[in-house]
Amino acid sequence: MIARRAIVSGRVQGVGFRFFAERAARRAGVRGWVRNLEDGRVETVVEGDEAAVARYLDEIRKGPLGGRVTDLRVEERQPERFESFQITT
């Protein structure tokens, strides 16, 4: 199992990005969370097998219709053994 934290920049708030990320996580089979940041970016932490995490990150890199991802910064994290994927505040 691997874990990654990603900060997503661009037009990612007010376009349903968190719900898009939640659906992407379910399709990819990863667990973790996603939330808006006060500066207009979105933060997400996910964990799962390497291929599943890669699928999730590839999908959020595209973003939802109406959104536009201009940057995706990814860093390694230690797995925390999340039980599900949640939208948080």
C-alpha positions in Angstrom: 0.0 0.0 0.0 1.2 3.5 -0.8 -0.2 6.9 0.1 0.1 10.3 -1.7 -0.9 13.9 -0.9 -1.8 16.1 -3.8 -2.4 19.8 -4.0 -4.5 20.8 -7.0 -4.4 24.3 -8.4 -6.5 26.0 -11.1 -10.2 26.5 -11.4 -11.0 23.8 -8.8 -13.4 25.4 -6.4 -17.1 26.0 -7.2 -17.0 23.5 -10.0 -17.8 20.3 -8.1 -14.2 19.2 -7.9 -14.5 17.5 -4.5 -17.5 15.4 -5.7 -15.6 14.6 -8.9 -12.6 13.4 -6.7 -14.9 11.3 -4.6 -16.3 9.5 -7.7 -12.8 9.1 -9.1 -11.7 7.6 -5.8 -14.5 5.1 -5.8 -13.8 4.1 -9.4 -10.0 3.7 -8.6 -10.6 1.9 -5.4 -8.6 4.2 -3.1 -9.4 5.6 0.3 -8.6 9.0 1.9 -10.1 12.4 1.7 -10.4 15.7 -0.3 -11.0 19.2 0.9 -11.0 22.8 -0.3 -8.2 25.1 0.9 -8.8 28.7 1.8 -6.4 29.9 -0.9 -8.6 28.4 -3.7 -6.7 25.1 -4.2 -7.9 21.6 -3.3 -6.0 19.1 -1.1 -6.4 15.3 -1.3 -4.8 12.4 0.5 -5.2 8.9 -0.9 -3.9 5.5 -0.3 -4.2 2.1 -1.9 -2.2 -0.1 -4.2 0.2 1.8 -6.5 -1.9 1.3 -9.7 -5.1 2.5 -8.0 -3.4 5.6 -6.6 -2.0 6.3 -10.1 -5.4 6.0 -11.7 -6.9 8.4 -9.2 -4.2 11.0 -9.6 -4.5 10.7 -13.4 -8.2 11.3 -13.2 -8.1 14.3 -10.9 -5.3 15.8 -13.1 -8.0 16.1 -15.8 -10.6 17.6 -13.4 -14.4 17.9 -13.9 -16.2 19.7 -16.7 -16.2 23.4 -15.9 -12.9 23.1 -14.0 -9.4 23.5 -15.1 -6.4 22.0 -13.4 -3.2 24.1 -13.9 -0.9 22.3 -11.5 -0.9 19.0 -9.5 1.8 18.7 -6.8 2.1 15.2 -5.4 4.2 14.0 -2.4 4.6 10.7 -0.7 3.0 10.0 2.6 2.9 7.3 5.1 -0.4 5.2 4.9 -2.9 5.9 7.6 -5.2 3.0 6.8 -8.3 5.0 6.0 -11.5 3.1 5.9 -13.2 5.0 3.1 -12.9 8.2 1.0 -14.6 11.3 2.4 -15.1 15.0 1.5 -13.9 16.9 4.5 -13.7 20.6 5.6 
